[in-house]
Amino acid sequence: MLNVAGNTALKIWLLSKPLKIIGVMISLAAVTVFIVASYIWPSLPLVTLGMIGTTVFFFIIGLFVGKTILQIVNFRETLTQIAIGIGMSILGWAVARLHLHVFDKWFLRFGKMEKYH
């Protein structure tokens, strides 16, 4: 019980056997998805030297002609990216709320020292 006290998050996940099993299953599923995706798209690079060079090139160009480019940019794509960011923020907020309202209460109930005396 006290060995998880130093952790700032996920304490109930370390104390509860069912949550440990669920965590392992989620991790295995993520690894499986990564392996399958690597098999399906083996030549799809995540980061290449060309991508880094292109990023640096456009950063330097943006320093000089940034305002002109902003007037030409496709605003629909920008709005889509903003909407995706807002959606991901809301999802992250919901997961954090779930953790605070459900798993934190489980931890407080599960973590009573009287059970271990």
C-alpha positions as CSV (number, residue, x, y, z in Angstrom):
1,M,0.0,0.0,0.0
2,L,2.6,2.5,1.0
3,N,4.8,1.7,-2.0
4,V,2.5,3.6,-4.3
5,A,2.3,6.6,-2.0
6,G,5.2,8.3,-3.8
7,N,3.3,8.2,-7.2
8,T,1.4,11.4,-8.1
9,A,-1.0,9.7,-10.4
10,L,-2.6,6.3,-11.1
11,K,-2.3,5.0,-7.5
12,I,-5.6,3.0,-7.7
13,W,-4.3,1.5,-10.9
14,L,-1.3,0.1,-9.0
15,L,-3.4,-1.2,-6.1
16,S,-6.4,-2.8,-7.8
17,K,-5.8,-6.1,-9.6
18,P,-8.7,-5.6,-12.1
19,L,-7.3,-2.2,-13.1
20,K,-3.8,-3.7,-13.4
21,I,-5.2,-6.3,-15.8
22,I,-7.1,-3.7,-17.8
23,G,-4.0,-1.6,-18.0
24,V,-1.9,-4.5,-19.3
25,M,-4.7,-5.3,-21.8
26,I,-4.7,-1.7,-23.1
27,S,-0.9,-1.7,-23.3
28,L,-0.9,-5.0,-25.2
29,A,-3.6,-3.7,-27.6
30,A,-1.6,-0.5,-28.3
31,V,1.5,-2.6,-29.0
32,T,-0.5,-4.9,-31.2
33,V,-2.0,-2.0,-33.2
34,F,1.6,-0.6,-33.6
35,I,2.9,-3.9,-34.8
36,V,0.0,-4.5,-37.3
37,A,0.3,-0.9,-38.6
38,S,4.1,-1.4,-39.0
39,Y,3.3,-4.6,-41.0
40,I,0.6,-3.0,-43.1
41,W,2.6,0.2,-43.8
42,P,6.3,-0.8,-43.6
43,S,7.6,2.0,-45.8
44,L,5.7,4.8,-44.0
45,P,8.4,6.7,-42.2
46,L,7.5,8.6,-39.1
47,V,10.3,11.2,-39.2
48,T,12.9,11.5,-42.0
49,L,15.7,13.9,-42.6
50,G,13.7,15.4,-45.5
51,M,10.8,16.2,-43.1
52,I,13.2,18.0,-40.7
53,G,14.8,19.9,-43.5
54,T,11.4,20.9,-45.0
55,T,10.2,22.1,-41.6
56,V,13.4,24.2,-41.1
57,F,13.1,25.6,-44.7
58,F,9.4,26.6,-44.3
59,F,10.2,28.1,-40.8
60,I,12.9,30.3,-42.4
61,I,10.6,31.3,-45.3
62,G,7.8,32.1,-42.8
63,L,10.1,34.5,-41.0
64,F,10.4,36.6,-44.2
65,V,7.0,36.3,-45.9
66,G,4.7,35.2,-43.0
67,K,2.1,37.9,-43.3
68,T,1.6,37.4,-47.0
69,I,1.3,33.6,-46.6
70,L,-1.3,34.1,-43.8
71,Q,-3.5,36.0,-46.2
72,I,-3.3,33.1,-48.7
73,V,-3.7,30.2,-46.3
74,N,-6.7,27.9,-46.6
75,F,-8.7,28.9,-43.5
76,R,-10.9,25.8,-43.8
77,E,-8.0,23.6,-43.0
78,T,-6.9,25.9,-40.1
79,L,-10.4,25.8,-38.7
80,T,-10.4,22.0,-39.0
81,Q,-7.2,21.8,-37.1
82,I,-8.5,24.1,-34.4
83,A,-11.7,22.0,-34.1
84,I,-9.6,18.8,-33.8
85,G,-7.5,20.5,-31.1
86,I,-10.6,21.5,-29.2
87,G,-12.0,18.0,-29.5
88,M,-8.8,16.4,-28.2
89,S,-8.8,18.9,-25.3
90,I,-12.4,18.0,-24.4
91,L,-11.6,14.3,-24.6
92,G,-8.5,14.8,-22.4
93,W,-10.6,16.8,-20.0
94,A,-13.3,14.0,-19.9
95,V,-10.6,11.4,-19.2
96,A,-9.2,13.5,-16.4
97,R,-12.6,14.0,-14.9
98,L,-13.3,10.3,-15.1
99,H,-10.1,9.6,-13.2
100,L,-10.8,12.2,-10.6
101,H,-14.5,11.3,-10.0
102,V,-14.3,7.5,-10.3
103,F,-10.8,6.2,-9.9
104,D,-9.8,8.7,-7.2
105,K,-12.8,7.8,-5.1
106,W,-11.9,4.1,-5.6
107,F,-8.4,4.9,-4.4
108,L,-9.6,6.7,-1.3
109,R,-12.0,3.9,-0.5
110,F,-9.5,1.2,-1.3
111,G,-6.5,2.9,0.3
112,K,-7.7,2.9,3.9
113,M,-4.9,1.8,6.2
114,E,-7.4,0.0,8.6
115,K,-7.7,-2.8,6.0
116,Y,-4.0,-3.6,6.4
117,H,-3.8,-3.6,10.3
